Amino acid sequence: MSEAPVPSVMDSAGPPLGQTGRSETGLGMRLTSARSDRVGMWRWMIGTAALAVQVVGSNWPKPHYTLLVTGLCRFQIVQVLKEKPYPVAQVEQLDRLEEFPGALQTREELGELSEQFYKYAVQLVEMLDMSVPAVAKLRRLLDSLPREALPDILTSIIRTSNKEKLQILDAVSLEDRFKATIPLLVRQIEGLKLLQKTRKHKQDDEKRVSVLGARVFRGPVFLGPEVPWGGGGGRKVSTASSSFPGTPALRVPLHPIRTLTPRASVPRGPRLRECCLGFSVLMEFFILEHVCYVFFLHRLKKMPQSMPEYALTRNYLELMVELPWNKSTTDRLDIRAARVLLDNDHYAMEKLKKRVLEYLAVRQLKNNLKGPILCFVGPPGVGKTSVGRSVAKTLGREFHRIALGGVCDQSDIRGHRRTYVGSMPGRIINGLKTVGVNNPVFLLDEVDKLGKSLQGDPAAALLEVLDPEQNHNFTDHYLNVAFDLSQVLFIATANTTATIPAALLDRMEIIQVPGYTQEEKIEIAHRHLIPKQLDQHGLTPQQLQIPPATTLGIITRYTREAGVRSLDRKLGAICRAVAVKVAEGQHREAKLERADATEAEGGREHSEDTEPQPIGDSGAAGLALPPEMPILIDLHALKDILGPPMYEMEVSERLSQPGVAIGLAWTPLGGEIMFVEASRMDGEGQLTLTGQLGDVMKESAHLAISWLRSNAKKYHLTNASGSFDLLDNTDIHLHFPAGAVTKDGPSAGVTIVTCLASLFSGRLVRSDVAMTGEITLRGLVLPVGGIKDKVLAAHRAGLKRVILPQRNEKDLEEIPGNVRRDLSFVTASCLDEVLNAAFDGGFSAKARPGLLNSKL
């Protein structure tokens, strides 16, 4: 009787079966019976009795042990004696390998079956490279070992499934064992013949390597851990390679058996599929030039699992397998459906939608079109990120967002080299692994906020990614293999192009996404924002209604932005306040019903339960809840919920004295109006500038004062003492409010000139006029950028007239028609025209009486 542990238990106890003092182990195999009861499970199990020769343990990366055993014989469990703390059973020995019958007796009993098996075994070994010592050793074993030991030995060496190995193990009869093993040998021989034929064809014609390389090679790998073969008790077998009695663990470098499959547009590069269990590695790979990956496969098989490099190599191969080398999605090229989908997802953005439809149209005409590199530039909250998701939805592609804000290491883009501890691929390769296709839509969010550090410049690493002429051969440091990114549609987003390096900016197609007008915001709110907030707060249109007039009040008095994020938050605040009232109303109704039921039963009244509760002071204090649904939000309720207005129309009040003018500025957050204030006092002719001004604005201020001094007599501008020298015993102070905000740029030149002209002339600038433009020392007005954002800012502020450079007249075509109808545009080519448009009645040069020339 011996103690037979289950397969997961590698200890043993009890007397040995053979003449050795080494501890024994019963290696149980899988069930050959479908019975589910416990007794039947043990009764129908056939396993291998073995000697535990060596135990090797390690604690990295987790505690594990490797057991080296020598197979003895087959056994069958007769009776389970106990199961805890470990199973103990009575077993029956089925064979004993130490007592082999003679070769002559074996031939007589088996006859042609033994000879046939020996013939196939010799044929299989001779097809291998006999110069390899392991192959030569196997050839000698075929002649020296008894025939009845050969089926177990060859079954443990050739590639077979677990089910096939179990069939050989269950074959106690030697005749059945030979019959079950011969088909396995024949299968391996045919596979090697096919492989040799393919290699011969490749050697005959090297120019056709691309045709051969386009096929996917599939086959098992036969390498296992090598242990010495000796006499007596020196025979050893690894449990990872064999569980057959008397089978040596040979390391035979059999070439993979590869099955050629039809080509399916496989790209140049490795094509791997790994299924790794213990030391067994099953690979499917396509290889054309990258022979080094075959080296990684063989290296992984030779490497013990306890080595730190084993996990690194395995992770690398798994990444190679999971990358979508040849997997892509089919684009939806229906332009009409795409236009409907884009219009439903986003309002306005006509230029951006036009570019997407153009790409679809060209894609219909040319299948191998490279993915464009688009860059959406605009203020926050205008939908740059969400429109990227809509583009992916329109094309039917996978979508992946990569946030680049604050990234200051080039390894985030190109990956780490595998020599570093904790190395990993870059975000581009990781994104491809995540989406599982090679033609997704990648959104590179906040590309203008990339940093730079000692670890490199990520903006420089993006040059290869975003270059259509180079990204077909993108090489990640971790992957170290070229990957084709030409089918990826890259969309970058930025608030400004000022911080993007020129080389990177040159590789992208810039599409401006300006801010929304008031009418567009109202439409967006009622199409998208209000339904979304109602759904998020559990409300319905039958419970809450926000009319367009209320939405306009929120836009003009509580938000002042180019996008709609603040508007969305304000609508959310309204929904929360209404949700409180709806919940309180339901609670009061429930109390009224309970009170009525109590009165009907007991005739008692509970007036304190039926009285309406007063509106609390917290949350939406003072909201007058209507007696019935829906709750209509008007301007009075708006003030109760959102508080007093945050923005007031203060333009006319601030222009009530000379020396104040309104300019238009562009910021990454959209256009803004900017007040310029000037004052003069007795002094030494100094010019003081405040308001966090940059060098360009300081130079514009000096240009303005110089031009006014040179034209003071023409416009009859004098200082406090009546002198035409405006700085004679006079100091001038120019201030740009919002001093905590840094300001710079040339577009404030005309505003500074108008402000100083108002100061020295004592005339008021029109309160409904805003202006922008760069000036020169000769009084010319030069064009500036950001016209649409600036005009929208003036429209939001309620202004009526906008003075622009004449060369910016072409930019007015981008202004929405309703905005152009509400505003009056004056284009000026010189400062004379600017001053005439900024003052009521004009600002023409004053006529001076003729002077008598002295003849002395």
Secondary structure, 3 states (H helix, E strand, C coil): CECCCCCCCCCCCCCCCCCCCCCEEEEECCCCCCCCCHHHHHHCCEEEEEEEEEEEEECCCCCEEEEEEEEEEEEEEEEEEECCCCCEEEEEECCCCCCCCCHHHHHHHHCHHHHHHHHHHHHHHHCCCCCCHHHHHHHHHHHHCCHHHHHHHHHHHCCCCHHHHHHHHHCCCHHHHHHHHHHHHHHHHHHHHHHHHHHHHHHHCHHHHHHHHCCEEEEECCCCCCCCCCCHHHCCEECCCCCCCCCCCCCCCCCCCCCCECCCCCCCCCEEEEEEECCEEEEEEECCCCCHHHHHHHHHHHCCCCCHHHHHHHHHHHHHHHCCCCCCCCCCCCHHHHHHHHHHHCCCCHHHHHHHHHHHHHHHHCCCCCCCEEEEECCCCCCHHHHHHHHHHHHCCCEEEEECCCCCCCHHHHCCCCCCCCCCCCHHHHHHHHHCCCCCEEEEECHHHCCCECCECHHHHHHHHCCCCCHHHEECCCCCCEECCCCCEEEEEECCCCCCCHHHHHCCEEEECCCCCHHHHHHHHHHHHHHHHHHHCCCCCCCEECCHHHHHHHHHHCCCCCCCHHHHHHHHHHHHHHHHHHHHHHHHHHHHHHHHHHHHHHCCCCHHHHCCCCCCCCCCCCCCCCCCCCEECCHHHHHHHHCCCCCCCCHHHHCCCCCEEEEEEEECCEEEEEEEEEEEEECCCCEEEECCECHHHHHHHHHHHHHHHHCHHHHCCCCCCCCCCCCCCEEEEEECCCCCCCECCCCEHHHHHHHHHHHHHCCCECCCEEECEEECCCCEEECCCCHHHHHHHHHHCCCCEEEEEHHHHHHHHHCCHHHHHHCEEEEECEHHHHHHHHECCCCCCCCCCCCCCCCC
